[in-house]
Amino acid sequence: MKKYSFLIIIIILCLSCKSGLYTVAPDYLEESYSKYQIDYSPKVLSYDINGFHIYVYNICERTDSEIDKNDRFCNCPEDFFNKSKNPEIKKVEEVYILKHQHSDLVLYFTTFSHKYIGEKKGFLNDPSHYQNKIVLDQIEYIYIGRFNKDANWIHFPSAKNTEDIILHFDPDYFPGELAFIKANVSTSENRYNNYEPIVLNGVFKDELVYKLSPSYSIDFYKNNRRIGDLKVPVKNIKTINIISRKGKTEIVFSPEDPNQRLYKMASKRIRYKPNFSIIEH
């Protein structure tokens, strides 16, 4: 069971340390790649941020020296930012599920886990920049998946069927929450058949519940080390674009101002990319 717990935590939280975003020209979505009179123009699917339901899962750490090490991690309380009630609790991880309201598209965002998490207010612990906000500078990986309401699961297809991830949720809590109760995953040693789901009760100390958070927005600073610096203005993201360009899938974020540069996620940061025709439907 410990092996499964470690595996699922890695798959779901995916921790790392370097940014995967860079800017591209405002006309990047319309760029044509004509060669030998063949049309290589990209195929673009654009989704307004307001068209997504955003579900959020938080992990906190109790910093009280008297807390047992095995009990130091917990789900964050609803009033986490009220430090008069939670003086010795820090948020250490936040992940997001973006479910499109008018299609079966699901995007899964995971955040970095920074070494400087304890410095000053700390990553994710500054309400002026992180309360009810997804900060693109802090996103490490994006998974592209499909939502199946009838089967009550989210499917993240991979290049190899044996490596797919399927997260099963409890329909009694949906749409207010995505409460995951089972997961199909496979171990790197191929000792586990991912066609048989793992029951998550008992794997995690707390329930794996993602709560619908209607007030969340998406911001971008371009410099995660200077978030909060008045010289680094925040830009609000309006649109998520999924692009098929020469057989490759890309994700590009458009700010509210159409004249500003766009923000492209590095290819290595996009995981579980299904066939583009699957995303379209």
Secondary structure, 3 states (H helix, E strand, C coil): CHHHHHHHHHHHHCCCCCCCEEEECCCHHHCCCCECCECCCCEEEEEEHHHEEEEEEEEEEECCCCCCHHHCEEECCCCCCCCCCCCCEEEEEEEEEEEECCCCEEEEEEECCCHHHHCCCCCCCCHHHHCCEEEHHHEEEEEEEEEECCCCEEEECCCCHHHCEEEEECCCCCCCEEEEEEEECCCCCCCCCCCCCEECECCECCCEEEEECCCCEEEECCCHHHCCCCCCCCEEEEEEEEEEECCEEEEEEEECCCCCCEEEECHHHEECCCCHHHHHC
